[in-house]
Amino acid sequence: MPQTQTITTTIAAGQPLSDAIDCTLGNAAVAITFPADWTSSGGITFQMSVDNVDYFDVYKSDGKDLIMAVKPGGCIIVDPVVARAMRYVKIRSGTPQKPISQPADRTFQIVLAP
């Protein structure tokens, strides 16, 4: 059975973007858990990079933001097509047009699987 790995990333207080998540070692982000004290109702969006230097907003093929709904203390399963495309990823509170800074550090758990 393939091994999964759990890592964490944090959106720092006063910021809308998390630290980078490294998915380059053949692992895909398959699930994301949210802190119980999550305060944003605008969902999350993502930035992605191929080199961990230049980051780009992630959109669906129709040009709309890739938005995932969030429930405090909940978990989302990441679409496998999206998961496989991710190399280096940052989680954003809100959208590119309306990022939402968090009032305190928010730590997420990311489940990586081969």
C-alpha atoms as one frame of an Amber mdcrd trajectory, in Angstrom:
protein
   0.000   0.000   0.000   1.374   3.450  -0.912   2.619   5.570   1.969   0.975
   8.878   2.719   2.686  11.776   4.405   1.183  14.652   6.379   2.831  18.061
   6.399   1.714  21.459   7.656   1.628  24.950   6.219   0.621  28.199   7.866
  -1.051  31.426   6.850   0.651  33.908   9.187  -1.357  36.500  11.108  -2.034
  39.538   8.925  -1.406  37.605   5.696  -3.695  35.953   3.116  -1.146  33.429
   1.699   0.398  30.344   3.278   3.961  29.155   3.148   4.787  27.049   0.095
   3.836  23.370   0.016   6.429  21.221  -1.792   4.739  18.534  -3.923   7.760
  17.842  -6.174   8.871  14.487  -4.804   6.199  12.503  -6.630   3.570  13.277
  -4.021   0.244  14.945  -4.662  -1.774  16.975  -2.161  -4.866  14.798  -1.826
  -6.526  16.332   1.242  -6.378  19.575   3.222  -7.621  19.981   6.788  -8.647
  23.381   8.121  -8.099  24.839  11.573 -11.145  24.993  13.841 -10.595  28.730
  14.303 -10.731  29.511  10.570 -12.578  32.820  10.088 -12.845  33.417   6.330
 -16.117  32.596   4.603 -14.696  33.420   1.156 -13.239  29.947   0.599  -9.677
  29.307  -0.476  -7.855  29.711  -3.754  -4.320  28.777  -4.742  -1.086  30.015
  -6.215   1.188  27.514  -7.959   4.838  27.567  -9.033   6.998  25.235 -11.079
  10.241  26.546  -9.538   9.260  27.822  -6.043  10.227  31.335  -7.166   7.520
  32.700  -9.463   3.946  32.033  -8.283   0.796  32.280 -10.393  -2.893  32.357
  -9.513  -4.689  29.084 -10.345  -7.751  29.201 -12.598 -10.068  26.578 -14.066
 -10.128  26.014 -17.830 -13.046  28.477 -18.125 -10.895  31.265 -16.647 -12.700
  31.350 -13.304 -10.894  31.125  -9.969 -10.393  27.601  -8.613 -12.254  28.136
  -5.325 -12.758  25.499  -2.643 -15.337  25.959   0.089 -14.047  25.763   3.641
 -15.653  24.607   6.884 -13.774  25.441  10.092 -12.290  22.238  11.493 -13.176
  20.407   8.263 -11.322  18.667   5.466 -11.521  18.839   1.686 -10.479  16.193
  -0.803  -8.458  17.669  -3.668  -9.487  16.709  -7.208  -6.844  14.254  -8.536
  -6.320  16.259 -11.740  -5.641  19.403  -9.728  -3.464  17.502  -7.248  -1.204
  16.071  -9.966  -0.697  19.512 -11.539   0.565  21.032  -8.304   4.345  21.396
  -7.870   4.790  24.152  -5.287   1.534  25.508  -3.917   0.352  28.285  -1.616
  -3.120  28.411  -0.060  -4.863  31.778  -0.184  -7.639  32.918   2.124 -10.186
  34.483  -0.251  -9.649  35.113  -3.964  -6.964  36.876  -6.012  -9.348  39.832
  -6.314 -10.326  39.819  -2.611  -7.625  38.181  -0.464  -8.565  37.942   3.219
  -5.798  38.428   5.765  -6.110  36.151   8.773  -6.268  37.726  12.262  -4.033
  34.982  13.731  -1.758  32.199  12.475  -3.801  29.469  10.727  -2.144  26.075
  10.311  -3.350  23.509   7.794  -2.505  19.837   7.502  -1.843  18.599   3.979
  -2.045  14.892   3.173   0.396  13.915   0.395   0.129  10.615  -1.459   2.055
   9.037  -4.332
